[in-house]
């Protein structure tokens, strides 16, 4: 959302990975992703949704997102996804 972009703009030097939901208030997950990547093109981003992986998810994955985590997820699943995103060489 807009608030997330504002926070990221102020603190992006301290942030390595961002987890975005596909549906957020005021801005879609995709719009938020595009805005934060303008600030830091090297940022690692994961998406999450309660919906199954569909064409919207495929679309953001093609933009360069490091992964998708299906809700509900466990801490173990999220931790593994974050670790893989950090180790990824994709930008």
TIMI-2910 file (N, C-alpha, C, CB; in pm, 1 decimal, decimal comma, always signed):
<rs>
+----------+----------+----------+----------+----------+----------+----------+----------+----------+----------+----------+----------+------+
!      n_x !      n_y !      n_z !     ca_x !     ca_y !     ca_z !      c_x !      c_y !      c_z !     cb_x !     cb_y !     cb_z ! resn !
+----------+----------+----------+----------+----------+----------+----------+----------+----------+----------+----------+----------+------+
!    +83,7 !   -118,0 !     +0,0 !     +0,0 !     +0,0 !     +0,0 !    +88,2 !   +124,4 !     +0,0 !    -95,2 !     -0,2 !   +121,4 !  Unk !
!    +27,0 !   +236,9 !    -10,0 !   +100,0 !   +364,4 !    -10,6 !   +183,4 !   +379,6 !   +116,1 !     +2,0 !   +482,8 !    -23,8 !  Unk !
!   +126,5 !   +339,5 !   +228,3 !   +199,6 !   +348,1 !   +355,2 !   +326,0 !   +261,7 !   +351,9 !   +108,9 !   +304,9 !   +472,3 !  Unk !
!   +315,3 !   +142,7 !   +295,5 !   +431,6 !    +54,0 !   +284,7 !   +540,6 !   +117,5 !   +198,6 !   +390,2 !    -82,1 !   +225,8 !  Unk !
!   +501,5 !   +179,9 !    +89,6 !   +598,2 !   +247,1 !     +1,9 !   +666,3 !   +361,3 !    +76,6 !   +528,7 !   +300,3 !   -125,9 !  Unk !
!   +589,6 !   +438,8 !   +152,1 !   +646,7 !   +550,1 !   +228,2 !   +746,3 !   +500,7 !   +333,0 !   +535,4 !   +630,6 !   +295,9 !  Unk !
!   +709,9 !   +394,5 !   +403,6 !   +800,3 !   +337,1 !   +504,3 !   +926,1 !   +285,0 !   +436,8 !   +730,6 !   +223,3 !   +583,3 !  Unk !
!   +907,9 !   +214,2 !   +326,0 !  +1023,8 !   +160,3 !   +254,7 !  +1114,6 !   +272,4 !   +205,1 !   +978,4 !    +73,3 !   +136,8 !  Unk !
!  +1057,7 !   +378,2 !   +154,9 !  +1136,7 !   +491,7 !   +105,7 !  +1226,9 !   +545,5 !   +218,0 !  +1043,2 !   +604,6 !    +51,9 !  Unk !
!  +1173,0 !   +553,7 !   +339,2 !  +1248,7 !   +607,3 !   +452,4 !  +1351,5 !   +509,5 !   +508,2 !  +1154,1 !   +647,4 !   +561,8 !  Unk !
!  +1324,8 !   +377,5 !   +496,9 !  +1409,2 !   +279,6 !   +566,7 !  +1469,2 !   +173,5 !   +475,9 !  +1329,8 !   +212,3 !   +673,6 !  Unk !
!  +1468,4 !   +194,8 !   +345,4 !  +1507,9 !    +88,8 !   +252,8 !  +1650,8 !    +38,5 !   +272,3 !  +1492,2 !   +137,4 !   +113,0 !  Unk !
!  +1737,4 !   +118,5 !   +326,6 !  +1875,1 !    +72,9 !   +348,4 !  +1883,4 !    -36,6 !   +454,8 !  +1963,1 !   +190,6 !   +389,0 !  Unk !
!  +1781,2 !    -47,8 !   +538,1 !  +1778,5 !   -147,1 !   +645,4 !  +1697,4 !   -271,3 !   +608,9 !  +1722,0 !    -85,1 !   +771,1 !  Unk !
!  +1639,0 !   -274,6 !   +489,8 !  +1545,8 !   -381,4 !   +452,8 !  +1605,5 !   -464,9 !   +340,3 !  +1408,6 !   -323,0 !   +410,2 !  Unk !
!  +1606,8 !   -597,7 !   +360,6 !  +1662,6 !   -690,2 !   +262,3 !  +1554,8 !   -759,4 !   +181,0 !  +1748,2 !   -793,5 !   +331,1 !  Unk !
!  +1444,9 !   -795,9 !   +248,4 !  +1335,4 !   -870,4 !   +185,3 !  +1203,3 !   -807,3 !   +226,1 !  +1339,2 !  -1021,5 !   +225,0 !  Unk !
!  +1109,8 !   -802,5 !   +131,2 !   +975,2 !   -752,7 !   +159,0 !   +875,0 !   -861,1 !   +121,5 !   +946,2 !   -620,1 !    +81,1 !  Unk !
!   +776,2 !   -880,6 !   +207,9 !   +665,4 !   -972,0 !   +181,5 !   +542,1 !   -887,4 !   +154,3 !   +641,6 !  -1071,0 !   +301,5 !  Unk !
!   +487,2 !   -900,0 !    +34,0 !   +369,0 !   -823,8 !     -5,2 !   +250,6 !   -916,6 !    -25,4 !   +396,1 !   -743,4 !   -133,2 !  Unk !
!   +133,5 !   -868,0 !     +9,3 !    +10,6 !   -941,4 !    -19,0 !    -38,6 !   -897,9 !   -156,2 !    -98,5 !   -916,5 !    +91,3 !  Unk !
!   -103,3 !   -986,9 !   -225,7 !   -158,4 !   -952,3 !   -357,3 !   -264,3 !   -843,4 !   -345,3 !   -218,2 !  -1076,7 !   -424,9 !  Unk !
!   -342,9 !   -849,2 !   -237,4 !   -450,1 !   -752,1 !   -216,4 !   -416,9 !   -666,2 !    -95,8 !   -586,5 !   -822,7 !   -197,3 !  Unk !
!   -400,6 !   -536,5 !   -119,1 !   -371,8 !   -443,8 !    -11,0 !   -455,9 !   -318,7 !    -31,2 !   -220,3 !   -409,1 !     -5,1 !  Unk !
!   -479,8 !   -243,7 !    +76,7 !   -559,6 !   -121,6 !    +63,4 !   -487,4 !    -14,5 !    -18,7 !   -593,9 !    -66,4 !   +201,5 !  Unk !
!   -560,8 !    +57,5 !    -96,7 !   -516,2 !   +174,8 !   -172,8 !   -429,3 !   +143,1 !   -294,3 !   -440,7 !   +265,6 !    -82,7 !  Unk !
!   -342,7 !    +44,2 !   -285,9 !   -258,2 !     +3,9 !   -399,2 !   -257,2 !   -147,7 !   -404,4 !   -111,8 !    +61,1 !   -386,2 !  Unk !
!   -253,9 !   -203,8 !   -522,3 !   -243,2 !   -349,4 !   -533,3 !   -101,1 !   -391,8 !   -496,3 !   -279,8 !   -397,8 !   -677,5 !  Unk !
!    -84,7 !   -519,5 !   -471,9 !    +49,0 !   -570,8 !   -445,6 !   +143,5 !   -543,4 !   -561,4 !    +43,4 !   -719,4 !   -417,7 !  Unk !
!    +92,2 !   -558,9 !   -683,4 !   +174,4 !   -533,3 !   -802,2 !   +216,8 !   -386,8 !   -808,4 !    +97,8 !   -571,6 !   -930,1 !  Unk !
!   +124,3 !   -294,9 !   -783,8 !   +157,9 !   -152,2 !   -785,7 !   +261,0 !   -118,5 !   -678,3 !    +31,4 !    -67,1 !   -765,7 !  Unk !
!   +243,0 !   -176,3 !   -559,7 !   +337,7 !   -154,5 !   -450,6 !   +475,4 !   -206,3 !   -489,7 !   +289,1 !   -223,1 !   -321,4 !  Unk !
!   +478,1 !   -325,8 !   -546,9 !   +603,9 !   -385,8 !   -592,8 !   +676,1 !   -293,1 !   -690,9 !   +577,1 !   -522,6 !   -658,9 !  Unk !
!   +604,2 !   -245,0 !   -790,4 !   +665,4 !   -158,5 !   -891,8 !   +721,2 !    -30,0 !   -830,5 !   +563,1 !   -123,9 !  -1000,2 !  Unk !
!   +651,6 !    +25,2 !   -731,6 !   +698,5 !   +148,2 !   -666,4 !   +823,0 !   +123,9 !   -581,8 !   +588,0 !   +207,0 !   -579,2 !  Unk !
!   +825,0 !    +15,3 !   -504,0 !   +941,9 !     -8,1 !   -418,4 !  +1063,7 !    -50,0 !   -500,6 !   +910,4 !   -115,5 !   -313,6 !  Unk !
!  +1041,6 !   -114,5 !   -614,3 !  +1154,7 !   -151,2 !   -699,7 !  +1217,5 !    -27,8 !   -765,1 !  +1109,6 !   -250,4 !   -807,6 !  Unk !
!  +1140,2 !    +79,7 !   -780,6 !  +1197,6 !   +205,9 !   -829,3 !  +1295,6 !   +262,2 !   -726,6 !  +1085,7 !   +309,2 !   -859,3 !  Unk !
!  +1265,0 !   +240,3 !   -599,7 !  +1350,1 !   +290,0 !   -491,0 !  +1475,0 !   +203,7 !   -477,5 !  +1272,1 !   +292,4 !   -357,5 !  Unk !
!  +1457,0 !    +70,7 !   -482,9 !  +1569,2 !    -23,0 !   -470,5 !  +1550,2 !   -138,6 !   -568,0 !  +1581,5 !    -76,2 !   -324,8 !  Unk !
!  +1609,2 !   -129,8 !   -685,9 !  +1592,9 !   -235,1 !   -786,3 !  +1647,8 !   -370,9 !   -743,0 !  +1659,8 !   -193,5 !   -913,2 !  Unk !
!  +1735,9 !   -373,6 !   -642,9 !  +1795,9 !   -499,0 !   -597,4 !  +1719,4 !   -565,6 !   -483,8 !  +1936,9 !   -474,3 !   -553,7 !  Unk !
!  +1610,9 !   -505,9 !   -440,8 !  +1532,6 !   -560,4 !   -330,5 !  +1475,7 !   -697,1 !   -365,5 !  +1419,9 !   -464,8 !   -293,2 !  Unk !
!  +1477,8 !   -787,6 !   -269,4 !  +1416,4 !   -919,8 !   -283,9 !  +1272,0 !   -908,7 !   -236,3 !  +1495,4 !  -1030,0 !   -202,5 !  Unk !
!  +1179,0 !   -961,1 !   -315,6 !  +1036,6 !   -949,2 !   -284,1 !   +968,4 !  -1084,3 !   -295,6 !   +968,6 !   -847,4 !   -376,8 !  Unk !
!   +887,7 !  -1114,8 !   -194,4 !   +800,4 !  -1231,8 !   -195,2 !   +656,7 !  -1183,1 !   -196,2 !   +827,5 !  -1324,7 !    -72,3 !  Unk !
!   +570,3 !  -1259,0 !   -260,9 !   +427,7 !  -1229,6 !   -258,3 !   +356,2 !  -1338,6 !   -182,3 !   +370,6 !  -1216,1 !   -400,9 !  Unk !
!   +243,6 !  -1301,3 !   -122,3 !   +160,0 !  -1395,1 !    -49,8 !    +14,5 !  -1366,7 !    -83,0 !   +185,0 !  -1386,1 !   +102,8 !  Unk !
!    -65,7 !  -1472,2 !    -79,1 !   -208,5 !  -1456,0 !   -103,4 !   -283,1 !  -1576,2 !    -48,9 !   -237,4 !  -1437,8 !   -253,8 !  Unk !
!   -407,5 !  -1552,3 !    -12,8 !   -495,8 !  -1661,3 !    +26,2 !   -556,3 !  -1729,6 !    -94,6 !   -605,5 !  -1610,5 !   +117,2 !  Unk !
!   -541,9 !  -1666,9 !   -209,8 !   -591,2 !  -1725,1 !   -333,9 !   -485,9 !  -1817,9 !   -392,1 !   -628,8 !  -1615,0 !   -435,4 !  Unk !
!   -529,9 !  -1913,2 !   -470,1 !   -435,7 !  -2004,2 !   -534,2 !   -352,2 !  -1928,1 !   -636,1 !   -509,8 !  -2121,7 !   -601,5 !  Unk !
!   -240,1 !  -1987,2 !   -668,9 !   -152,2 !  -1924,9 !   -767,3 !   -225,6 !  -1920,4 !   -901,1 !    -16,6 !  -2002,4 !   -779,7 !  Unk !
!   -258,7 !  -1800,5 !   -945,9 !   -334,4 !  -1783,2 !  -1069,1 !   -259,5 !  -1689,4 !  -1162,6 !   -475,9 !  -1729,1 !  -1039,6 !  Unk !
!   -329,4 !  -1638,4 !  -1263,5 !   -262,7 !  -1552,4 !  -1362,0 !   -208,9 !  -1423,3 !  -1301,3 !   -358,4 !  -1518,8 !  -1474,0 !  Unk !
!   -273,3 !  -1371,6 !  -1196,0 !   -221,2 !  -1250,4 !  -1130,9 !    -87,5 !  -1278,9 !  -1064,0 !   -321,9 !  -1196,6 !  -1027,2 !  Unk !
!    -80,0 !  -1394,6 !   -999,5 !    +45,4 !  -1434,4 !   -934,9 !   +152,5 !  -1458,6 !  -1040,6 !    +25,1 !  -1561,5 !   -848,1 !  Unk !
!   +116,8 !  -1529,0 !  -1145,8 !   +212,4 !  -1555,1 !  -1254,1 !   +265,5 !  -1424,4 !  -1312,7 !   +146,6 !  -1639,8 !  -1364,9 !  Unk !
!   +178,2 !  -1325,3 !  -1323,8 !   +217,3 !  -1195,4 !  -1378,7 !   +324,3 !  -1128,8 !  -1292,4 !    +95,1 !  -1103,7 !  -1390,6 !  Unk !
!   +306,0 !  -1128,7 !  -1159,5 !   +406,9 !  -1065,1 !  -1073,5 !   +534,6 !  -1148,1 !  -1067,8 !   +351,4 !  -1044,9 !   -931,6 !  Unk !
!   +522,2 !  -1279,6 !  -1075,2 !   +642,1 !  -1362,9 !  -1076,7 !   +726,0 !  -1332,5 !  -1200,8 !   +604,2 !  -1512,7 !  -1072,5 !  Unk !
!   +660,8 !  -1304,7 !  -1311,5 !   +732,9 !  -1272,4 !  -1434,9 !   +801,9 !  -1135,6 !  -1427,1 !   +636,7 !  -1275,1 !  -1553,8 !  Unk !
!   +757,7 !  -1051,8 !  -1334,9 !   +822,1 !   -921,1 !  -1316,0 !   +955,4 !   -932,8 !  -1242,9 !   +729,6 !   -827,8 !  -1239,0 !  Unk !
!   +981,3 !  -1049,2 !  -1182,9 !  +1107,4 !  -1069,2 !  -1113,2 !  +1094,6 !  -1093,6 !   -964,2 !  +1193,4 !   -952,7 !  -1134,8 !  Unk !
!   +972,7 !  -1116,0 !   -917,4 !   +951,0 !  -1147,5 !   -776,0 !  +1022,3 !  -1279,1 !   -744,1 !   +797,6 !  -1157,0 !   -742,7 !  Unk !
!  +1082,4 !  -1287,9 !   -626,2 !  +1160,3 !  -1405,9 !   -590,6 !  +1076,8 !  -1526,6 !   -549,5 !  +1252,9 !  -1371,7 !   -480,4 !  Unk !
!   +949,3 !  -1507,1 !   -516,9 !   +869,7 !  -1623,1 !   -478,7 !   +729,1 !  -1587,9 !   -436,2 !   +937,1 !  -1696,3 !   -368,6 !  Unk !
!   +651,2 !  -1692,6 !   -418,0 !   +511,5 !  -1680,8 !   -377,9 !   +487,1 !  -1777,3 !   -263,0 !   +414,8 !  -1709,8 !   -497,5 !  Unk !
!   +420,5 !  -1729,3 !   -158,2 !   +388,0 !  -1811,1 !    -41,6 !   +236,0 !  -1813,3 !    -27,8 !   +456,9 !  -1755,7 !    +89,3 !  Unk !
!   +180,2 !  -1932,9 !    -34,3 !    +35,0 !  -1950,8 !    -25,3 !    -10,0 !  -1941,4 !   +120,5 !     -7,4 !  -2087,0 !    -86,4 !  Unk !
!   -113,4 !  -1860,2 !   +147,0 !   -173,9 !  -1854,0 !   +280,7 !   -273,7 !  -1967,6 !   +294,9 !   -243,3 !  -1716,2 !   +305,3 !  Unk !
!   -293,7 !  -2018,8 !   +411,3 !   -214,0 !  -1993,8 !   +532,2 !    -80,0 !  -2066,6 !   +521,6 !   -291,0 !  -2039,6 !   +660,0 !  Unk !
!    +22,4 !  -2007,5 !   +576,5 !   +154,0 !  -2069,5 !   +573,3 !   +207,1 !  -2080,1 !   +715,2 !   +251,5 !  -1989,3 !   +483,7 !  Unk !
!   +300,8 !  -2170,7 !   +732,8 !   +364,6 !  -2187,8 !   +863,0 !   +488,4 !  -2098,6 !   +869,3 !   +402,2 !  -2337,4 !   +888,1 !  Unk !
!   +537,1 !  -2078,5 !   +988,2 !   +660,0 !  -2002,0 !  +1006,2 !   +775,7 !  -2070,2 !   +933,2 !   +692,7 !  -1986,1 !  +1156,4 !  Unk !
!   +776,0 !  -2202,0 !   +933,0 !   +881,1 !  -2277,6 !   +864,8 !   +878,7 !  -2252,0 !   +713,6 !   +865,2 !  -2428,1 !   +893,2 !  Unk !
!   +759,5 !  -2253,0 !   +654,8 !   +746,1 !  -2227,6 !   +510,8 !   +790,1 !  -2085,0 !   +478,0 !   +599,9 !  -2250,9 !   +464,4 !  Unk !
!   +746,5 !  -1988,5 !   +558,0 !   +784,2 !  -1849,1 !   +534,6 !   +935,0 !  -1830,2 !   +551,0 !   +708,2 !  -1756,0 !   +630,8 !  Unk !
!   +990,8 !  -1889,4 !   +653,8 !  +1134,4 !  -1878,6 !   +678,9 !  +1215,1 !  -1934,3 !   +561,7 !  +1171,6 !  -1952,3 !   +808,3 !  Unk !
!  +1173,0 !  -2048,0 !   +509,7 !  +1241,9 !  -2108,8 !   +395,4 !  +1231,7 !  -2019,1 !   +272,0 !  +1183,2 !  -2248,3 !   +364,9 !  Unk !
!  +1114,8 !  -1961,7 !   +247,6 !  +1095,6 !  -1873,0 !   +132,1 !  +1184,0 !  -1748,8 !   +144,0 !   +947,3 !  -1831,7 !   +119,7 !  Unk !
!  +1192,7 !  -1692,7 !   +264,5 !  +1277,4 !  -1575,1 !   +286,3 !  +1423,9 !  -1610,3 !   +263,4 !  +1257,5 !  -1519,2 !   +428,9 !  Unk !
!  +1465,5 !  -1723,7 !   +316,6 !  +1604,1 !  -1767,8 !   +299,2 !  +1637,0 !  -1786,9 !   +150,8 !  +1628,9 !  -1899,0 !   +376,5 !  Unk !
!  +1546,3 !  -1849,0 !    +76,6 !  +1568,4 !  -1869,6 !    -66,8 !  +1573,6 !  -1736,1 !   -141,1 !  +1457,6 !  -1958,6 !   -125,9 !  Unk !
!  +1488,6 !  -1642,4 !   -102,0 !  +1488,0 !  -1510,9 !   -166,7 !  +1620,2 !  -1438,4 !   -143,1 !  +1370,8 !  -1425,6 !   -114,7 !  Unk !
!  +1669,6 !  -1443,6 !    -21,1 !  +1796,0 !  -1377,1 !    +11,8 !  +1911,3 !  -1437,1 !    -67,9 !  +1824,9 !  -1387,6 !   +162,5 !  Unk !
!  +1909,7 !  -1568,7 !    -84,1 !  +2017,8 !  -1636,6 !   -155,3 !  +2004,6 !  -1626,9 !   -306,7 !  +2022,3 !  -1781,2 !   -114,8 !  Unk !
!  +1888,9 !  -1584,3 !   -353,3 !  +1863,0 !  -1573,9 !   -497,0 !  +1948,9 !  -1465,4 !   -560,1 !  +1714,8 !  -1545,2 !   -522,9 !  Unk !
!  +1992,8 !  -1490,8 !   -680,7 !  +2068,2 !  -1390,4 !   -755,9 !  +1979,1 !  -1312,8 !   -850,2 !  +2180,3 !  -1455,8 !   -833,9 !  Unk !
!  +1849,0 !  -1341,0 !   -848,0 !  +1754,6 !  -1272,0 !   -935,3 !  +1724,5 !  -1134,1 !   -880,3 !  +1624,9 !  -1353,1 !   -950,9 !  Unk !
!  +1713,7 !  -1035,5 !   -968,4 !  +1675,0 !   -900,0 !   -929,1 !  +1561,4 !   -856,6 !  -1015,6 !  +1792,7 !   -801,0 !   -939,8 !  Unk !
+----------+----------+----------+----------+----------+----------+----------+----------+----------+----------+----------+----------+------+
</rs>
